[in-house]
Amino acid sequence: MTRAEVQAAKVRLATIDTLEVGRSFRGVLVQVTATAPLQGFYEPQLRLLDNRPAADGAIVLEAVALPPEASPVGAGPVSARSMIMAQFVGDDILAGATKIRVVGTDSGLERPIPPAAPAPASGS
């Protein structure tokens, strides 16, 4: 499969369980724990839905992963379906945004964007 085909094959995960947004150099780091609907999902990723804020000021990402290739064993325990992923979002995309929202098929979470650190004072 080509890279584009792999990206197109990824589907949304079921629930967004945790969302952390922390300041980084020239942007924020978004870290999520999400639960897949069945065991066997792999290659989790946070995918940006648009390169600009939504009308309510949110940068929206979706939690996606590749579904199992063979018939899944079943739902299984939550611990067997939990996935952790992270994504950097640069200040160029954050311009005008006030919050980060991550969505799954059944739930989503949002957090405010932490303020940027003030520029260091120039010494004389």
Legacy VTK file of the C-alpha trace (Angstrom):
# vtk DataFile Version 3.0
C-alpha trace
ASCII
DATASET POLYDATA
POINTS 124 float
0.000 0.000 0.000
1.170 3.530 -0.691
1.368 6.068 2.123
-1.818 7.743 0.849
-3.654 4.402 0.800
-2.553 3.670 4.369
-3.809 7.090 5.506
-7.135 6.549 3.711
-7.556 3.117 5.347
-7.341 4.535 8.872
-10.652 4.807 10.721
-11.719 6.769 13.789
-11.223 5.209 17.172
-14.279 4.859 19.416
-13.646 6.980 22.496
-11.227 9.688 23.546
-10.255 8.912 27.131
-7.596 11.520 27.963
-6.328 14.690 26.304
-3.289 16.706 27.322
-2.113 19.872 25.574
1.304 21.259 26.452
3.315 24.155 25.095
6.297 23.318 22.953
8.732 25.348 20.900
6.617 27.191 18.287
3.443 25.226 18.975
1.757 22.674 21.227
2.068 18.947 21.742
-1.271 17.133 21.873
-1.245 13.733 23.612
-4.285 11.454 23.643
-5.301 8.094 25.023
-8.141 6.574 22.984
-9.972 3.256 22.937
-10.442 1.242 19.738
-13.805 -0.490 19.189
-12.137 -3.930 18.839
-8.790 -5.555 19.572
-6.181 -5.511 16.834
-6.189 -1.869 15.722
-2.677 -0.546 15.074
-0.669 2.521 13.936
-2.678 5.105 15.897
-2.445 8.718 14.779
-3.919 12.124 15.504
-4.989 13.590 12.179
-5.632 17.323 11.715
-9.046 17.923 10.108
-8.364 21.467 8.906
-5.387 23.840 8.864
-7.374 26.602 10.517
-9.632 26.968 13.555
-13.324 26.021 13.383
-15.959 28.732 13.927
-15.804 28.194 17.715
-12.004 28.659 17.787
-11.124 24.962 18.014
-8.363 23.168 16.165
-9.935 19.758 15.531
-8.013 16.493 15.301
-9.388 12.991 14.945
-7.951 9.875 16.582
-7.530 7.213 13.890
-5.837 3.829 13.441
-5.662 0.970 10.984
-8.291 -1.717 11.652
-7.290 -5.357 12.116
-6.542 -7.172 8.855
-7.969 -10.523 9.992
-11.259 -11.213 11.721
-10.916 -9.647 15.158
-11.051 -11.811 18.253
-13.721 -9.526 19.710
-13.998 -6.387 21.717
-11.852 -7.617 24.592
-10.963 -5.605 27.687
-10.443 -1.864 27.461
-6.794 -2.325 28.416
-6.259 -4.397 25.239
-7.853 -1.697 23.065
-6.232 1.405 24.590
-3.916 3.396 22.315
-1.659 6.403 22.992
-0.768 8.929 20.320
0.691 12.437 20.080
0.825 15.190 17.471
2.651 18.525 17.276
0.533 21.471 16.089
2.526 24.516 15.038
1.856 28.150 15.899
1.044 28.828 12.226
-2.007 26.537 12.504
-2.851 27.733 16.040
-3.173 31.383 14.939
-6.614 32.569 16.081
-7.411 29.310 17.896
-8.440 29.095 21.564
-8.729 25.339 22.121
-7.816 21.880 20.873
-10.589 19.331 20.252
-9.957 15.629 19.584
-12.837 13.504 18.300
-13.584 9.791 18.036
-16.723 8.066 16.768
-18.432 7.985 20.184
-16.837 10.827 22.132
-14.435 13.735 22.092
-12.574 16.011 24.479
-11.294 19.574 24.303
-8.781 21.630 26.247
-7.748 25.303 26.097
-4.496 26.100 24.334
-1.861 27.055 26.917
-0.444 30.559 26.477
2.928 30.915 24.785
5.842 31.717 27.031
6.828 35.380 26.905
9.844 36.223 24.792
13.033 36.569 26.828
14.003 40.100 27.684
16.941 41.358 25.690
19.926 42.284 27.833
21.824 45.500 27.349
LINES 1 125
124 0 1 2 3 4 5 6 7 8 9 10 11 12 13 14 15 16 17 18 19 20 21 22 23 24 25 26 27 28 29 30 31 32 33 34 35 36 37 38 39 40 41 42 43 44 45 46 47 48 49 50 51 52 53 54 55 56 57 58 59 60 61 62 63 64 65 66 67 68 69 70 71 72 73 74 75 76 77 78 79 80 81 82 83 84 85 86 87 88 89 90 91 92 93 94 95 96 97 98 99 100 101 102 103 104 105 106 107 108 109 110 111 112 113 114 115 116 117 118 119 120 121 122 123
